[in-house]
Amino acid sequence: MRFEPPEFTDPEQDTKKEMPLFRVAVSHHPAMVYLFLCVLFFCGYRIGEPLLLSDPLVFILQVFLAGWALFLMLFCLSALMFLYNRIDVTDRRIYGHRLSVLHRHFSIPLKDIASVSVSQLFFAGPLHYGRLTLQIPRRRLYILYVKEPLEVKKALDRAIEKVGPGVHRLCN
């Protein structure tokens, strides 16, 4: 989370304006993990190339080359997500844009969010990043590579409670 609202309230400020609460930060750790694995597979390929070139077990070299290509693609994708994804939370809505084919820009009222959940797989726990899942009326919104997702979930839960229960929240 990057910024908090000022502690003072301005009496001249229009009460209908939305007050920014915080900005959700996207982690750079996935890009670094994928870059490390990409370099590891490339070095494995380069080391094994002169040793196994005349050997019939060249399948191992193909595995290293495929691993290198896969992790290079994942590195590029996660680096683009780090550079493009932005999520802002105000006292009424959550705004954002993300690297996605569908639903690139989103604006969701906080009262429509039924639940917020966090998932952290493999390296995500120790490196403090994860995926936020926002349950909204007709779909789920996944926000990938969120830095400190447990803190963001707590802050989102507090913001949702301040707005009050929505229609969908009363049904659950």
Buried (B, 14 or more C-beta within 10 A) or exposed (E): BEEEEEEEEEEEEEEEEEEBBBBBBBBBBBBBBBBEBBBBBBEBBEEBEEEBEEEEEEEBBEBBBEBBEBBBEBBBBBBEBBEEBEBBBBBBBBBBBBBBEEEEEBEBEBBBBBBBEBEBEEEBEEBBBBBBBBBBEEEEBEBBBBBBBEBBBEBBEEBBEEBEEBEBBEEE
